[in-house]
Amino acid sequence: MGRFYRALKIIWVAMRYRLDSLMPVERLPAWLNLLLKVNPVRLLPLGEHTRGARLRLALEELGPIFVKFGQMLSTRRDLLPPDVADELKKLQDQVPPIPAQLAQATIEKALRLPVEQAFARFETEALASASVAQVHAAQLLTGEEVVVKVIRPGIEKVIKKDIQLLYMLAHLVLKLVPDAHRLHPVEVVADYEISLMDELDLQKEAASTSQLKRNFLDSPLLYVPSIHWSFTRKNMMVQERIYGVPVAEVETLRAQGVNMKKLAERGVEIFFTQVFRDNFFHADMHPGNIFVDTRFPDNPRYIAIDCGIVGSLTVEDQNYLARNLLAFFKQDYYEVARLHIESGWVGEETRANEFAAAIRAVCEPIFEKPLKDISFGQVLLGLFQTARRFNMEVQPQLVLLQKTLLNIEGLGRQLYPDLDLWTTAKPYLENWMQQRVGPRGIWRKAKEKLPDWLEQIPELPQLAHETLRQWQGWQESQQQQQASLRALQQEIRQASRRPGQVVIGTGLLFLALALSLDLPWEQLQDWPGWPWLLGGAGLFLLLRR
């Protein structure tokens, strides 16, 4: 029942903010266009807000899942009108905050002491506010400048209701859309649920932040703030305060003389480093979570915060993804098709040459173009349409990666539209593959195993003695088994002879008795040997085992 009321609320909010006016009627099916035209909602006034503001307000009212959708849309200026993108950009860190008293009460309950005793200074006005949590500036008693992140009270219930609604929609899609099974809608929602639930646990976010910091320790590419674990709880987290320019403030970065080309290239390098070197990537890289250290403008460094959503791939997915990307960069579409079939992403009955031709038709136009002339959104749409023809199944484990890649593209477009993604990424992937499966990779793996082998040298005599003892025990066991087998075979042979012995023995015994009864006593006394001989032979056969 709760899901039904939630669905009604979504419809009501969409009607109230007249979101129907945002739909591109020229691209809609005729039946849906007609339905919108006769919809009585069109009689409602649009109000004083702009169309972008109405969309932003509707997403804010609907809750965190819709806000996150708006955050992702805000990075795709190639797909949205500028006024709508500017409004959605406010969802990155300007969501209306919860009252300061409620935030402070939540922190005091988590720490079990007043903020005055926990911090030398605590600013009640929120420094930034997002869909799931908000941030307050503070200073520790030891003097370090920090930020305190606190989860919005009651947000978990709202998220769970929306997740249940998404499950309902996913099952509905499976029933109504014939080929929806290849999209794995239920599995995709399940992965999204795990990500959102993890984002509500700030101890997990703190652990992910620490991991990312270790991965890029002393790196010129990325800086990650430190966590203060003694103040971190499930619903609050304290970390080092960072100072930088938000990556979305492109004009500010240019005014400070930042090398935008290098900044854009480093963003791509960070992405591929996280995915392939570390197999641990920040999966919520919208501009509100990324800053730039501009102290050295010609050598800019990124600063990443909010590691609430992170992702990783299996070794098999890593290898297939790297080989697929390299094949794309080399325009080897047959290899792309073969890898998709080999990995099971498309059916084994798919003909590689036909699949390769379809991929070529989609991807060939995008090569040898700068990033500003390429829309990966359109490319992905074309690939999905191609995949539909070949019953390609969506891989739920790659959904986070696809979302992150879209964020990276939107970020790259804002920073340096002329960035050539292919030229930037191809050398990195080739080097990674060489280190993974080339001679250097094999030698590196051997060196990694060498310490384990050396540690076992002192144990070799004991291991040899134990192996010899086990070998002797195995030989004795084998001999016992062979003896038992011979005895069993003997029993079988004896059992197979036993019925014949019984028949012959019984026959001889009866014959001896019959002959003895037919002869007079005097004759038995004269020649007693042969009836007794027959009877004795019969008894012998009967009694013999």
Protein Blocks (a to p, Z undefined) as FASTA:
>chain_A
ZZmmmmmmmmmmmmmnopmlmpcfklpcfklmmmmmmpmklmpcebjbdfklmmmmmmmm
nojklmmmmmmmmmmmmlpcfklmmmmmmmmmmcccddfklmmmmmmmmnopafklmpmb
dcfbafbdcfkbccdddddfkopacddddddehklmmmmmmmmmmmmmmmmmmmmmmklm
mnommlmmmmmmmmmmmmmmmklmmmmmmmmmmmmgoiakbccddddfklgcfkbccddd
dddddfklmmlmmmnopafklmmmmmmmmmmmmmmmnopacfblcfklpccdfkbmmlcc
dddehjlbccdddfklmmmmmmmmmmmmnopaklmmmmmmmnopacfklcfklmmmmmmm
mmmmmgoiafklpcfklmmmmmmmmmmmnopacdfklmmmmmmmmmmmmmmmmmmmmbcf
klmmmmmmmmmmmmmmmmklmmmmmmmmmmmmmmmmmmmmmmmmmmmmmmmmmmmmmmmm
mmmmmmmmmmmmmmmmmmmmmmmmmmmmmmmmmmmmmpcfklmmmmmmlmmmmmmmmmmm
mmpZZ
